[in-house]
Amino acid sequence: MSDIQQTALVVSAHSADFVWRAGGAIAKHVKQGWRVKIVCLSFGERGESAKLWKQQGMTLGRVKAARQEEAQQAADILGGEVEFWDIGDYPMRVNDEILFRMVDIYRELQPSFVLSHSVKDPYNFDHPLAMHLAQEALVTAQAMGHNPGQKIIGAPPVYAFEPHQTEQCEWIPNTFLDITDVWETKRRAIECMAGQEHLWHYYTRVAQQRGVQAKRNIGIASKRDIEYAEGYMRLAPSVVDTL
């Protein structure tokens, strides 16, 4: 058995996205001994903090601080390492400095898989931008000519986690992850996101619905009891020896 710890990368546009959409994957892999790094590009301070902005005398700095505290608590519960890059939201912009910073993450971490947003999202342009960054940085990290001498990266699979409006985002799940054994952990992480309490029940329903689909896709004769799952859309083909 290898002593090398397996790793994964989650690229989250806003500070709550990784909790709703990939909290189960983070908790499950950490439970199995993986190192999971989460990069939050922004705090979602402008576009996803309406509850905080309704408070008297609220400032941008206070919103950011509250959102960071929530996300840090959630990451601690899930067991992931989290970085906050604070590049802004609504609109989000990515320059070469940010791109190369992500490339460095890839080369240091050498992740076995990557999770980020759907490629399309007509309701939130920060989300596909985060996925674009994740993909472009991956390709750059594979280039021998970028910072020669550094260890390049292979081709880890990239998965798009579930967007809020699946049909409009043209997101179709082709991978289900059973998170039943870590659901209570994910739910506790969800409840850290006090600024978006209206989504707690929504994402509980999503997990239950994906659980039903996951169980159906392993066959009705299976004795495996899947109650909660997360759906993912793998963006590249799998290469296998047998089907």
VENFEN-V795157 format. One record per residue. PSI is psi in radians with two decimals (none if undefined). Layout:
BEGIN
psi = {PSI & PSI}
END
This chain:
BEGIN
psi = {2.31 & 2.47 & -0.06 & 2.17 & 2.30 & 2.62 & 2.76 & 2.71 & 2.34 & 2.12 & 1.94 & 2.19 & -0.77 & 2.91 & -0.28 & -0.27 & -0.76 & -0.44 & -0.94 & -0.79 & -0.43 & 0.20 & -0.65 & -0.75 & -0.71 & -0.92 & -0.70 & -0.77 & -0.65 & -0.72 & -0.54 & 0.05 & 0.12 & 2.73 & 2.11 & 2.09 & 2.33 & 2.22 & 2.01 & 1.94 & -0.59 & 3.01 & -0.08 & 0.57 & -0.49 & -0.82 & -0.27 & 0.54 & 0.65 & -0.68 & -0.68 & -0.70 & -0.33 & -0.20 & 2.47 & 2.30 & 0.30 & 2.50 & 2.84 & -0.74 & -0.71 & -0.65 & -0.82 & -0.77 & -0.73 & -0.75 & -0.66 & -0.73 & -0.78 & -0.85 & -0.64 & -0.73 & -0.74 & -0.77 & -0.69 & -0.71 & -0.72 & -0.46 & 0.13 & 2.73 & 2.36 & 2.42 & 2.46 & 2.02 & -0.32 & 0.91 & 0.02 & 2.76 & 2.85 & 1.12 & 2.74 & 2.46 & 2.49 & 2.14 & -3.12 & -0.55 & -0.76 & -0.72 & -0.87 & -0.50 & -0.69 & -0.63 & -0.76 & -0.65 & -0.82 & -0.83 & -0.56 & -0.77 & -0.64 & 1.03 & 2.58 & -0.40 & 2.85 & 2.39 & 2.34 & -2.79 & 3.03 & 2.64 & -0.52 & 2.53 & 1.66 & -0.15 & -0.27 & 1.75 & -0.25 & -0.57 & -0.95 & -0.46 & -0.69 & -0.75 & -0.69 & -0.78 & -0.79 & -0.72 & -0.77 & -0.70 & -0.64 & -0.82 & -0.71 & -0.66 & -0.31 & -0.18 & 2.12 & -0.57 & -0.10 & 2.01 & 1.13 & 2.44 & -0.45 & 2.69 & 2.14 & 3.02 & 2.71 & -2.36 & 1.22 & 2.50 & 2.50 & 2.23 & 2.36 & 2.09 & 3.03 & 2.19 & 2.99 & -0.60 & 1.55 & -0.79 & -0.80 & -0.46 & -0.01 & 0.69 & 2.15 & 2.05 & 2.28 & 0.12 & 2.29 & 2.34 & 2.10 & 2.04 & 0.35 & -0.72 & -0.28 & 0.20 & -0.77 & -0.60 & -0.80 & -0.73 & -0.68 & -0.65 & -0.73 & -0.72 & -0.12 & -0.40 & 1.23 & -0.46 & -0.26 & 0.86 & -0.47 & -0.26 & -0.11 & -0.91 & -0.62 & -0.86 & -0.30 & -0.76 & -0.72 & -0.79 & -0.66 & -0.74 & -0.74 & -0.54 & -0.75 & -0.77 & -0.70 & -0.78 & -0.69 & -0.59 & -0.11 & 0.01 & 2.40 & -0.30 & -0.19 & 2.46 & -0.03 & 2.19 & 1.72 & 2.05 & -0.59 & 2.46 & 2.85 & 2.48 & 2.50 & 2.64 & 1.87 & 2.32 & -0.28 & 2.74 & 2.72 & 2.52 & 2.09 & 2.83 & -0.54 & 2.77 & none}
END
